[in-house]
Amino acid sequence: IHTLQMSAEDEKATFESISNLARFIELAELEQSFEERLHHEKMLSLKELAYGASHEINNPLANISIRAQALANEEQDDVKLYALKMIHQQAIRANGMISDMMLFAKPPEMTYHQLNVHEILTSAIEAMQETTDLASVRVSLLCDESIVVVGSQIHLEEAVMALIQNSVDAIGSGGTVAVTASAFDDVVEIKVTDTGAGMSEESLHHMFDPFYSGRDAGRGIGFGLSKCWRIVTLHGGKVMGSNLPEGGAVFAMRLPIATQRRLAG
């Protein structure tokens, strides 16, 4: 009888342990789901803000650019001419940021095709070569040439370029950026790893916000990461970023493989 009682008590303890573990897992999943929904809603709100700000800023910015260029065409003084050219160049730079904001806020209609991932990555790296060469940053590529996704070539290239630019900003000068791609569990994962300064805890929570500057982590102000987030989500994927134990940071784009999406256009 004593043996049977002990066995029953052991069963009860085991059952309680399993129940507690199940509740813990359920709570963890609910917390993660809530965080994902909260982040999604926040990004949608920021999208509306970006759209409004873009319209408000674009018109005066265009006037500044046009007037500076017109004055520069008539200016004879070298010092004043240089100043006017700088005004024009900075207006063009700001216009590029506005374009990124508009893509984040209201992206164009995309036509999806079956694409070779190796070709996307190669094209993005080549487009960034002048930037990486100027910063003395070496970029490596490791990707199976048979991996395919369905998407918009130009926009996926822009997403990868944004991650490379972010890495270059973090590194400053020298260092390396590794671009890799692999396929597993019906997902294509593209990773961009850098030897930069990594990200602060605050940056890790706001890295994809379009109006957040991770300058404390060595990463410049801009809309590159938010643009990347927007493009990847439009492709039915996810993008994540984290620090590496040995230093630096890694960003991962996860996209459905070609058979998981229907071709359009």
C-alpha positions as CSV (number, residue, x, y, z in Angstrom):
1,I,0.0,0.0,0.0
2,H,2.8,2.3,0.9
3,T,4.4,1.7,-2.5
4,L,1.2,2.4,-4.3
5,Q,0.7,5.6,-2.4
6,M,4.2,6.8,-3.3
7,S,3.6,5.9,-6.9
8,A,0.4,8.0,-6.9
9,E,2.2,10.9,-5.3
10,D,4.9,10.7,-7.9
11,E,2.3,10.7,-10.7
12,K,0.6,13.7,-9.2
13,A,3.9,15.6,-9.0
14,T,4.8,14.6,-12.5
15,F,1.4,15.8,-13.8
16,E,1.8,19.1,-12.0
17,S,5.2,19.6,-13.4
18,I,4.0,18.9,-16.9
19,S,1.0,21.3,-16.4
20,N,3.3,24.0,-15.1
21,L,5.6,23.6,-18.1
22,A,2.7,23.7,-20.5
23,R,1.4,26.9,-18.9
24,F,4.8,28.5,-19.0
25,I,5.2,27.7,-22.7
26,E,1.7,29.0,-23.4
27,L,2.5,32.3,-21.6
28,A,5.8,32.6,-23.4
29,E,4.0,32.1,-26.8
30,L,1.3,34.7,-25.9
31,E,4.0,37.2,-24.8
32,Q,5.8,36.7,-28.1
33,S,2.6,37.0,-30.1
34,F,1.7,40.2,-28.2
35,E,5.1,41.7,-28.8
36,E,4.9,41.0,-32.6
37,R,1.4,42.5,-32.8
38,L,2.5,45.5,-30.8
39,H,5.5,46.0,-33.1
40,H,3.4,45.6,-36.2
41,E,0.8,48.2,-35.0
42,K,3.6,50.6,-34.1
43,M,5.1,50.3,-37.6
44,L,1.7,50.9,-39.2
45,S,1.3,54.1,-37.2
46,L,4.8,55.3,-38.1
47,K,3.9,54.5,-41.7
48,E,1.1,57.1,-41.6
49,L,3.4,59.6,-40.0
50,A,6.0,59.1,-42.6
51,Y,3.5,59.5,-45.4
52,G,2.3,62.8,-44.0
53,A,5.8,64.1,-43.3
54,S,7.0,63.2,-46.8
55,H,4.3,65.3,-48.4
56,E,4.9,68.3,-46.1
57,I,8.7,68.3,-46.6
58,N,9.0,67.5,-50.3
59,N,7.6,70.7,-51.8
60,P,9.8,73.2,-49.8
61,L,12.8,70.9,-50.4
62,A,12.2,70.9,-54.2
63,N,12.1,74.8,-54.1
64,I,15.4,74.9,-52.2
65,S,17.0,72.6,-54.7
66,I,15.8,74.5,-57.7
67,R,16.6,77.9,-56.4
68,A,20.1,76.9,-55.3
69,Q,20.8,75.4,-58.7
70,A,19.5,78.5,-60.5
71,L,21.6,80.9,-58.3
72,A,24.7,78.6,-58.8
73,N,24.4,79.0,-62.6
74,E,24.7,82.8,-62.3
75,E,27.2,83.0,-59.5
76,Q,30.8,84.1,-60.2
77,D,32.3,84.1,-56.7
78,D,33.9,80.7,-56.0
79,V,33.2,80.7,-52.3
80,K,29.5,81.5,-52.9
81,L,29.3,79.0,-55.7
82,Y,30.7,76.2,-53.5
83,A,28.1,77.1,-50.8
84,L,25.3,76.9,-53.3
85,K,26.5,73.6,-54.7
86,M,26.6,72.2,-51.2
87,I,23.0,73.4,-50.6
88,H,21.9,71.7,-53.8
89,Q,23.8,68.4,-52.9
90,Q,22.3,68.3,-49.4
91,A,18.8,68.9,-50.8
92,I,19.3,66.0,-53.2
93,R,20.5,63.9,-50.2
94,A,17.4,64.8,-48.2
95,N,15.2,64.0,-51.2
96,G,16.7,60.5,-51.2
97,M,15.6,60.2,-47.6
98,I,12.2,61.4,-48.5
99,S,12.0,58.7,-51.2
100,D,12.9,56.1,-48.6
101,M,10.2,57.4,-46.3
102,M,7.6,57.2,-49.2
103,L,8.6,53.7,-49.9
104,F,8.1,52.8,-46.3
105,A,4.8,54.7,-46.1
106,K,3.2,53.9,-49.4
107,P,5.2,51.4,-51.5
108,P,4.6,51.1,-55.2
109,E,2.8,48.1,-56.7
110,M,5.2,45.2,-57.0
111,T,5.2,42.6,-59.7
112,Y,6.6,39.3,-58.5
113,H,8.7,36.9,-60.5
114,Q,10.8,33.8,-59.7
115,L,14.3,35.1,-58.8
116,N,17.7,33.7,-58.3
117,V,18.9,34.7,-54.8
118,H,22.6,34.5,-55.8
119,E,21.9,37.0,-58.6
120,I,20.1,39.4,-56.2
121,L,22.9,39.4,-53.7
122,T,25.6,39.7,-56.4
123,S,23.8,42.7,-58.0
124,A,23.3,44.4,-54.6
125,I,27.0,43.9,-53.6
126,E,28.2,45.3,-57.0
127,A,25.8,48.4,-56.6
128,M,27.4,49.0,-53.1
129,Q,31.0,48.5,-54.3
130,E,31.9,52.2,-54.5
131,T,30.6,52.8,-50.9
132,T,32.4,49.7,-49.5
133,D,35.6,50.5,-51.4
134,L,35.7,54.1,-50.0
135,A,35.2,52.7,-46.5
136,S,37.8,50.0,-47.1
137,V,35.2,47.4,-46.1
138,R,35.6,43.9,-47.6
139,V,32.4,42.1,-48.6
140,S,32.2,38.4,-49.0
141,L,29.4,36.3,-50.5
142,L,28.4,32.7,-49.8
143,C,25.2,31.5,-51.5
144,D,24.0,28.4,-53.3
145,E,23.3,29.4,-56.8
146,S,20.2,27.2,-57.0
147,I,18.2,29.0,-54.3
148,V,15.1,30.9,-55.6
149,V,12.5,33.1,-54.2
150,V,9.5,34.9,-55.7
151,G,9.5,38.7,-55.4
152,S,10.5,42.0,-56.9
153,Q,14.1,42.0,-58.0
154,I,14.8,45.7,-57.6
155,H,13.1,46.0,-54.2
156,L,14.9,42.9,-52.8
157,E,18.2,44.3,-54.0
158,E,17.3,47.6,-52.2
159,A,16.6,45.7,-49.0
160,V,20.0,43.9,-49.2
161,M,21.8,47.2,-50.1
162,A,20.2,48.9,-47.0
163,L,21.6,46.2,-44.8
164,I,25.0,46.5,-46.3
165,Q,24.9,50.3,-45.9
166,N,23.9,49.8,-42.3
167,S,26.9,47.5,-41.8
168,V,29.3,50.0,-43.4
169,D,27.9,52.8,-41.2
170,A,28.6,50.6,-38.2
171,I,32.1,49.7,-39.2
172,G,33.2,53.2,-40.3
173,S,36.5,52.1,-41.9
174,G,38.1,48.7,-42.4
175,G,36.4,45.5,-41.3
176,T,34.3,43.0,-43.2
177,V,30.7,42.3,-44.1
178,A,29.6,38.7,-44.8
179,V,26.6,38.1,-47.0
180,T,25.2,34.6,-46.9
181,A,22.0,32.8,-48.0
182,S,20.7,29.4,-47.2
183,A,17.4,27.5,-47.6
184,F,15.7,25.4,-44.9
185,D,12.1,24.5,-43.8
186,D,10.5,26.3,-46.8
187,V,12.4,29.5,-45.9
188,V,15.2,31.3,-47.6
189,E,17.4,33.2,-45.0
190,I,19.7,36.0,-46.2
191,K,22.2,37.1,-43.5
192,V,24.3,40.3,-43.5
193,T,27.0,40.1,-40.7
194,D,29.4,42.9,-39.9
195,T,32.4,43.5,-37.6
196,G,31.0,46.9,-36.4
197,A,30.3,48.1,-32.9
198,G,27.1,46.1,-32.5
199,M,23.9,47.7,-31.1
200,S,22.8,49.1,-27.7
201,E,19.8,47.6,-25.9
202,E,17.8,50.7,-27.0
203,S,18.8,50.3,-30.6
204,L,17.8,46.6,-30.5
205,H,14.2,47.7,-29.6
206,H,14.0,50.5,-32.2
207,M,16.2,49.4,-35.1
208,F,13.4,49.3,-37.7
209,D,11.7,52.6,-36.6
210,P,12.0,55.1,-39.4
211,F,12.6,58.1,-37.1
212,Y,15.1,56.4,-34.7
213,S,18.8,57.0,-35.0
214,G,21.2,54.4,-33.6
215,R,24.0,56.9,-33.6
216,D,25.1,55.7,-30.2
217,A,25.9,52.3,-31.8
218,G,27.9,53.8,-34.7
219,R,25.0,53.4,-37.1
220,G,23.9,56.6,-38.9
221,I,20.5,58.3,-39.1
222,G,18.4,57.3,-42.0
223,F,15.5,55.1,-43.2
224,G,17.5,52.1,-44.5
225,L,16.5,49.5,-42.0
226,S,12.8,50.6,-42.0
227,K,12.9,50.5,-45.8
228,C,14.3,46.9,-45.6
229,W,11.6,45.9,-43.0
230,R,8.9,47.3,-45.3
231,I,10.1,45.5,-48.4
232,V,10.6,42.2,-46.6
233,T,7.1,42.3,-45.0
234,L,5.6,43.0,-48.4
235,H,7.2,39.8,-49.6
236,G,5.6,37.9,-46.8
237,G,8.8,37.6,-44.8
238,K,10.5,38.8,-41.7
239,V,13.7,40.7,-40.9
240,M,15.5,40.5,-37.6
241,G,18.7,41.9,-36.1
242,S,20.9,41.0,-33.1
243,N,24.4,41.4,-31.7
244,L,27.0,38.7,-32.0
245,P,28.8,37.3,-28.9
246,E,32.1,38.0,-30.5
247,G,31.2,41.5,-31.5
248,G,29.4,43.1,-34.5
249,A,25.8,42.5,-35.6
250,V,23.9,40.2,-37.9
251,F,20.6,41.0,-39.7
252,A,18.6,38.1,-41.2
253,M,15.9,38.4,-43.9
254,R,13.6,35.3,-44.0
255,L,11.6,34.9,-47.2
256,P,9.2,32.1,-48.3
257,I,10.8,29.9,-51.0
258,A,9.5,30.2,-54.5
259,T,7.0,27.3,-54.2
260,Q,5.3,29.1,-51.3
261,R,4.1,32.1,-53.2
262,R,2.0,32.5,-56.3
263,L,3.6,34.3,-59.2
264,A,1.9,37.6,-60.2
265,G,2.3,39.7,-63.3
